[in-house]
Amino acid sequence: MFSHTILLVQLGTSPNSRTYSDYNSVQECMNGICMIYESHLKKLKPRSLYLTYDITELFEFLDQITDLSCLVYQPDAMIYIPFNKEWIKEKLTISSVQVIHSDLTNIQDPQNFL
């Protein structure tokens, strides 16, 4: 299901740190959240050629954000429904499992994977 999604972020305690991004779907929004974290990692390790992280590290980063929520459009009711940080973490967990499953099902020859 593709529902317009607005990501609301407040990185610090200052109201000036508030920002938003909009996406065509919840999945695009989850990808956007990962990109925010990856941008943060690049600032921490500017000389690193590769970035690796696990979902626990991503969640620790999200926990440090002052405010993080999504507004997801519900076309049948024609309203936006708010969702909190815990809902976002749940969606990110589901997304990561789907990516892992997709990667494993796309392997042509298991010997090449090792």
Buried (B, 14 or more C-beta within 10 A) or exposed (E): EEBBBBBBBBBEEEEEEEEEBEBEBBBBBBEBBBEBBEEBBEEEEEEEEEEEBEBEEBBEBBEEBEBBBBBBBEEEEEEBEEBEBEBBBEBBBEBBEEEEEEEEEEEEEEEEEE
